[in-house]
Amino acid sequence: MKLLKLIFILILFIDLKVYADKNDQLLTQGKALYNQHCVMCHGASGAGDGPVGSNLSKKIPPFKKYSDKQIIDILNGGKRDVMPDYRTTLTAEQKEAIAKYINSL
């Protein structure tokens, strides 16, 4: 019985390690993509104070806490006359990575 518990704990630990590694990879990828596609308007911290965003006639509001799905929906649809549609520009994994990074800010 003790052996089964030990095996279960080891499996759980390995699963958590794999999840943490995948999450770290997504955050790293998300940061790079955010810096490539988003930082110029939204700024480094998501405050809407990027070099382009601060010069728009309509102020970009700071990021709120949205779910990853809500952020992906925004990336897919863009914002009329302000933010481009990234539906075909970014892959599903890239949009997921950006969403995770935004929620880590």
DRENSE-521411 format. One line per field, with one value per atom (N, C-alpha, C): residue number from 1; atom name; z, x negated, y negated. Coordinates in nm, 4 decimals. Example, Ala and Ser with C-alpha at 12.3 -4.5 7.8 and 13.67 -1.06 7.14 Angstrom:
BEGIN
midren <- c(1|1|1|2|2|2) .
tise <- c(N|CA|C|N|CA|C) .
w <- c(0.7800|0.7800|0.7800|0.7080|0.7140|0.7870) .
u <- c(-1.3190|-1.2300|-1.3200|-1.2850|-1.3670|-1.2900) .
v <- c(0.5690|0.4500|0.3300|0.2250|0.1060|-0.0030) .
! end
This chain:
BEGIN
midren <- c(1|1|1|2|2|2|3|3|3|4|4|4|5|5|5|6|6|6|7|7|7|8|8|8|9|9|9|10|10|10|11|11|11|12|12|12|13|13|13|14|14|14|15|15|15|16|16|16|17|17|17|18|18|18|19|19|19|20|20|20|21|21|21|22|22|22|23|23|23|24|24|24|25|25|25|26|26|26|27|27|27|28|28|28|29|29|29|30|30|30|31|31|31|32|32|32|33|33|33|34|34|34|35|35|35|36|36|36|37|37|37|38|38|38|39|39|39|40|40|40|41|41|41|42|42|42|43|43|43|44|44|44|45|45|45|46|46|46|47|47|47|48|48|48|49|49|49|50|50|50|51|51|51|52|52|52|53|53|53|54|54|54|55|55|55|56|56|56|57|57|57|58|58|58|59|59|59|60|60|60|61|61|61|62|62|62|63|63|63|64|64|64|65|65|65|66|66|66|67|67|67|68|68|68|69|69|69|70|70|70|71|71|71|72|72|72|73|73|73|74|74|74|75|75|75|76|76|76|77|77|77|78|78|78|79|79|79|80|80|80|81|81|81|82|82|82|83|83|83|84|84|84|85|85|85|86|86|86|87|87|87|88|88|88|89|89|89|90|90|90|91|91|91|92|92|92|93|93|93|94|94|94|95|95|95|96|96|96|97|97|97|98|98|98|99|99|99|100|100|100|101|101|101|102|102|102|103|103|103|104|104|104|105|105|105) .
tise <- c(N|CA|C|N|CA|C|N|CA|C|N|CA|C|N|CA|C|N|CA|C|N|CA|C|N|CA|C|N|CA|C|N|CA|C|N|CA|C|N|CA|C|N|CA|C|N|CA|C|N|CA|C|N|CA|C|N|CA|C|N|CA|C|N|CA|C|N|CA|C|N|CA|C|N|CA|C|N|CA|C|N|CA|C|N|CA|C|N|CA|C|N|CA|C|N|CA|C|N|CA|C|N|CA|C|N|CA|C|N|CA|C|N|CA|C|N|CA|C|N|CA|C|N|CA|C|N|CA|C|N|CA|C|N|CA|C|N|CA|C|N|CA|C|N|CA|C|N|CA|C|N|CA|C|N|CA|C|N|CA|C|N|CA|C|N|CA|C|N|CA|C|N|CA|C|N|CA|C|N|CA|C|N|CA|C|N|CA|C|N|CA|C|N|CA|C|N|CA|C|N|CA|C|N|CA|C|N|CA|C|N|CA|C|N|CA|C|N|CA|C|N|CA|C|N|CA|C|N|CA|C|N|CA|C|N|CA|C|N|CA|C|N|CA|C|N|CA|C|N|CA|C|N|CA|C|N|CA|C|N|CA|C|N|CA|C|N|CA|C|N|CA|C|N|CA|C|N|CA|C|N|CA|C|N|CA|C|N|CA|C|N|CA|C|N|CA|C|N|CA|C|N|CA|C|N|CA|C|N|CA|C|N|CA|C|N|CA|C|N|CA|C|N|CA|C|N|CA|C|N|CA|C|N|CA|C|N|CA|C|N|CA|C|N|CA|C|N|CA|C|N|CA|C|N|CA|C|N|CA|C|N|CA|C|N|CA|C) .
w <- c(0.0000|0.0000|0.0000|0.0787|0.0822|-0.0539|-0.1231|-0.2556|-0.3525|-0.3458|-0.4304|-0.4024|-0.2759|-0.2401|-0.2939|-0.2819|-0.3319|-0.4835|-0.5528|-0.6982|-0.7361|-0.6663|-0.6934|-0.6728|-0.5651|-0.5367|-0.6453|-0.6888|-0.7945|-0.9258|-0.9595|-1.0825|-1.0741|-0.9601|-0.9405|-0.9532|-0.8926|-0.8999|-1.0441|-1.1185|-1.2589|-1.3410|-1.3200|-1.3923|-1.3628|-1.2364|-1.1994|-1.2628|-1.2697|-1.3309|-1.4804|-1.5481|-1.6908|-1.7138|-1.6296|-1.6414|-1.6202|-1.5188|-1.4908|-1.6075|-1.6645|-1.7790|-1.8981|-1.9251|-2.0369|-2.0127|-1.8887|-1.8549|-1.8723|-1.8294|-1.8466|-1.9944|-2.0752|-2.2197|-2.2812|-2.2409|-2.2927|-2.2529|-2.1282|-2.0832|-2.1592|-2.1825|-2.2579|-2.4005|-2.4633|-2.5997|-2.6015|-2.5027|-2.4954|-2.4807|-2.3989|-2.3808|-2.5122|-2.5827|-2.7106|-2.8117|-2.8187|-2.9123|-2.8719|-2.7418|-2.6915|-2.7311|-2.7124|-2.7481|-2.8979|-2.9766|-3.1224|-3.1723|-3.1150|-3.1715|-3.0865|-2.9576|-2.8687|-2.7952|-2.7637|-2.6735|-2.7284|-2.8605|-2.9169|-2.8847|-2.8640|-2.8251|-2.6761|-2.6267|-2.4888|-2.3851|-2.4278|-2.3340|-2.2648|-2.2017|-2.1393|-2.0268|-1.9554|-1.8415|-1.8724|-1.9953|-2.0326|-1.9923|-1.9654|-1.9201|-2.0352|-2.1591|-2.2742|-2.3073|-2.2594|-2.2746|-2.3674|-2.4634|-2.5606|-2.6498|-2.7251|-2.8087|-2.9098|-2.9630|-3.0565|-2.9793|-2.8790|-2.8017|-2.7328|-2.6846|-2.6147|-2.7104|-2.8407|-2.9395|-3.0115|-2.9733|-3.0358|-2.9805|-3.0616|-3.0162|-2.9041|-2.9079|-2.8025|-2.7119|-2.5844|-2.4895|-2.4764|-2.4775|-2.4576|-2.3071|-2.2607|-2.1170|-2.0744|-1.9484|-1.8997|-1.9052|-1.9134|-1.9138|-1.7869|-1.8031|-1.6905|-1.6856|-1.5806|-1.5724|-1.6571|-1.7694|-1.8559|-1.8523|-1.8844|-1.8963|-2.0225|-2.0288|-2.1491|-2.2722|-2.2592|-2.3710|-2.4161|-2.3216|-2.3580|-2.4328|-2.3885|-2.4571|-2.5970|-2.6097|-2.7418|-2.8326|-2.7790|-2.8584|-2.9064|-2.8212|-2.8613|-2.9699|-2.9538|-3.0564|-3.1890|-3.1830|-3.3063|-3.3737|-3.2959|-3.3539|-3.3702|-3.2979|-3.3019|-3.2396|-3.2545|-3.2093|-3.3261|-3.3634|-3.4828|-3.4863|-3.5959|-3.6242|-3.5291|-3.4395|-3.3448|-3.3425|-3.3197|-3.3032|-3.4177|-3.4774|-3.5875|-3.5399|-3.6329|-3.6123|-3.6311|-3.5301|-3.5379|-3.5673|-3.6146|-3.6400|-3.7272|-3.8360|-3.9273|-3.9118|-3.8377|-3.8192|-3.7168|-3.6125|-3.5037|-3.4982|-3.4596|-3.4416|-3.3094|-3.2920|-3.1666|-3.0469|-3.0629|-2.9533|-2.9234|-3.0253|-3.0040|-2.9298|-2.9665|-2.8975|-2.7523|-2.7289|-2.5915|-2.5115|-2.5737|-2.5066|-2.4715|-2.5635|-2.5364|-2.4231|-2.4256|-2.3196|-2.1833|-2.1761|-2.0489|-2.0033|-2.0984|-2.0618|-2.0118|-2.0820|-2.0395|-1.8988|-1.8706|-1.7370|-1.6304|-1.6729|-1.5762|-1.5424|-1.6200|-1.5963|-1.4646) .
u <- c(-0.0820|0.0000|-0.0859|-0.1944|-0.2836|-0.3479|-0.3776|-0.4364|-0.3391|-0.2113|-0.1106|-0.0985|-0.1006|-0.0945|-0.2156|-0.3322|-0.4541|-0.4478|-0.4014|-0.3884|-0.2892|-0.1772|-0.0773|-0.1369|-0.2106|-0.2731|-0.3748|-0.4532|-0.5518|-0.4840|-0.3770|-0.3031|-0.2445|-0.1876|-0.1310|-0.2389|-0.3552|-0.4658|-0.5117|-0.5243|-0.5677|-0.4653|-0.3365|-0.2321|-0.2374|-0.2582|-0.2674|-0.3890|-0.5004|-0.6225|-0.6010|-0.5381|-0.5101|-0.4177|-0.3136|-0.2214|-0.2954|-0.3824|-0.4574|-0.5492|-0.6152|-0.7028|-0.6237|-0.5078|-0.4233|-0.3754|-0.3370|-0.2912|-0.4046|-0.5258|-0.6407|-0.6692|-0.6577|-0.6799|-0.5755|-0.4495|-0.3434|-0.3672|-0.4080|-0.4334|-0.5503|-0.6551|-0.7702|-0.7306|-0.6562|-0.6084|-0.5114|-0.4226|-0.3253|-0.3910|-0.4955|-0.5664|-0.6292|-0.6931|-0.7560|-0.6515|-0.5390|-0.4332|-0.3686|-0.3484|-0.2925|-0.3842|-0.5155|-0.6107|-0.6118|-0.5840|-0.5825|-0.4536|-0.3389|-0.2104|-0.1319|-0.1582|-0.0670|-0.1296|-0.2581|-0.3201|-0.3157|-0.3179|-0.3205|-0.1945|-0.0837|0.0393|0.0691|0.0578|0.0991|-0.0089|-0.1336|-0.2415|-0.2924|-0.4081|-0.4742|-0.3919|-0.3177|-0.2407|-0.0919|-0.0522|0.0883|0.1724|0.1073|0.1786|0.2328|0.2074|0.2548|0.1666|0.0432|-0.0466|-0.1647|-0.1451|-0.2506|-0.2697|-0.3784|-0.4065|-0.2973|-0.2314|-0.1218|0.0076|0.0332|0.1566|0.1747|0.0661|0.0781|0.1069|0.0891|0.1165|0.2498|0.3273|0.4581|0.5579|0.6568|0.7572|0.8439|0.8653|0.9423|0.8444|0.8436|0.7504|0.7780|0.6726|0.6845|0.6913|0.7964|0.8058|0.7055|0.6629|0.5724|0.6429|0.5624|0.6194|0.6981|0.8091|0.8866|0.8598|0.9050|0.8914|1.0006|0.9612|1.0500|1.0050|1.0949|1.0554|0.9702|0.8952|0.8166|0.9073|1.0235|1.1177|1.1633|1.1904|1.2336|1.1228|0.9991|0.8865|0.8712|0.8832|0.8732|0.9851|1.1049|1.2168|1.1855|1.1256|1.0874|0.9808|0.8822|0.7779|0.8383|0.9379|1.0015|1.0865|1.1452|1.2360|1.1779|1.0713|1.0163|1.1123|1.0813|1.1692|1.1856|1.3067|1.3370|1.2586|1.1902|1.1138|0.9973|0.9681|0.8589|0.7596|0.8102|0.7229|0.7457|0.6361|0.6529|0.7081|0.7615|0.8123|0.6943|0.6668|0.5544|0.6004|0.7225|0.7798|0.6894|0.6383|0.5548|0.4060|0.3725|0.2324|0.1642|0.2377|0.1816|0.2503|0.1734|0.2305|0.3071|0.3845|0.4596|0.3641|0.2519|0.1551|0.0936|0.0645|0.0074|0.1057|0.2331|0.3351|0.3497|0.3434|0.3481|0.2284|0.1117|-0.0095|0.0023|0.0522|0.0709|0.1711|0.2799|0.3810|0.3217|0.2441|0.1813|0.0838|0.0075|-0.0869|-0.0137|0.0898|0.1669|0.2206|0.2713|0.3247|0.2167|0.0905|-0.0195|-0.0713|-0.0295|-0.0788|-0.0272) .
v <- c(0.1205|0.0000|-0.1263|-0.1238|-0.2396|-0.2628|-0.1532|-0.1650|-0.2316|-0.1957|-0.2585|-0.4073|-0.4451|-0.5869|-0.6609|-0.6004|-0.6629|-0.6805|-0.5776|-0.5858|-0.6958|-0.7030|-0.8069|-0.9464|-0.9643|-1.0944|-1.1290|-1.0326|-1.0579|-1.0956|-1.0251|-1.0572|-1.1975|-1.2304|-1.3633|-1.4706|-1.4465|-1.5414|-1.5604|-1.4508|-1.4589|-1.5358|-1.5090|-1.5817|-1.7313|-1.7674|-1.9092|-1.9741|-1.9022|-1.9544|-1.9775|-1.8834|-1.8977|-2.0169|-2.0307|-2.1438|-2.2759|-2.2822|-2.4049|-2.4398|-2.3398|-2.3646|-2.4175|-2.3575|-2.4017|-2.5450|-2.5743|-2.7086|-2.8102|-2.7753|-2.8647|-2.8898|-2.7850|-2.8005|-2.8929|-2.8756|-2.9626|-3.1079|-3.1308|-3.2685|-3.3308|-3.2541|-3.3052|-3.3386|-3.2467|-3.2712|-3.3891|-3.3950|-3.5037|-3.6396|-3.6468|-3.7748|-3.8198|-3.7268|-3.7618|-3.8089|-3.7383|-3.7775|-3.9095|-3.9285|-4.0542|-4.1704|-4.1513|-4.2573|-4.2837|-4.1821|-4.1980|-4.2623|-4.2258|-4.2673|-4.3678|-4.3774|-4.4501|-4.5684|-4.5580|-4.6555|-4.7979|-4.8134|-4.9489|-5.0283|-4.9595|-5.0299|-5.0141|-4.8913|-4.8636|-4.8931|-4.9104|-4.9390|-4.8135|-4.8262|-4.7112|-4.6501|-4.7312|-4.6794|-4.6649|-4.6943|-4.6826|-4.8019|-4.9145|-5.0343|-5.1190|-5.0770|-5.1530|-5.2714|-5.2669|-5.3813|-5.3535|-5.2630|-5.2380|-5.3589|-5.3645|-5.4822|-5.5134|-5.4147|-5.4391|-5.4642|-5.3822|-5.3924|-5.5256|-5.5826|-5.7107|-5.8260|-5.8042|-5.9089|-5.8917|-5.7908|-5.7717|-5.8726|-5.9075|-6.0041|-5.9457|-5.8150|-5.7489|-5.6735|-5.7058|-5.6437|-5.4947|-5.4162|-5.2719|-5.2469|-5.1824|-5.1565|-5.0499|-5.0531|-4.9476|-4.8117|-4.7071|-4.5726|-4.5476|-4.4793|-4.4283|-4.2795|-4.2173|-4.0722|-4.0081|-3.9558|-3.8803|-3.7351|-3.6462|-3.5061|-3.4919|-3.3842|-3.3588|-3.3548|-3.2937|-3.2841|-3.4229|-3.5125|-3.6477|-3.7213|-3.7051|-3.7702|-3.7132|-3.5818|-3.5190|-3.5682|-3.5836|-3.6379|-3.7794|-3.8606|-3.9972|-3.9921|-3.9035|-3.8893|-3.8445|-3.7585|-3.7101|-3.8166|-3.9050|-4.0040|-4.1423|-4.1712|-4.3057|-4.4061|-4.5312|-4.6394|-4.7347|-4.7592|-4.8381|-4.9689|-4.9909|-5.1137|-5.1380|-5.0430|-5.0667|-4.9508|-4.8305|-4.7139|-4.6159|-4.5676|-4.4725|-4.3383|-4.2652|-4.1301|-4.0340|-3.9525|-3.8591|-3.7162|-3.7020|-3.5689|-3.4832|-3.5393|-3.4613|-3.4909|-3.5956|-3.6325|-3.5430|-3.5056|-3.4252|-3.2888|-3.1878|-3.0542|-3.0496|-2.9446|-2.9268|-2.9202|-2.8497|-2.8405|-2.9771|-3.0553|-3.1882|-3.2787|-3.2718|-3.3531|-3.3082|-3.1775|-3.1265|-3.1780|-3.1789|-3.2263|-3.3749|-3.4553|-3.5981|-3.6177|-3.5428|-3.5549|-3.5212|-3.4144|-3.3767|-3.4856|-3.5416|-3.6468|-3.7711|-3.8123|-3.9302|-3.9097|-3.7910|-3.7661|-3.7530|-3.7441|-3.7397|-3.8802|-3.9811|-4.1174|-4.1724) .
! end
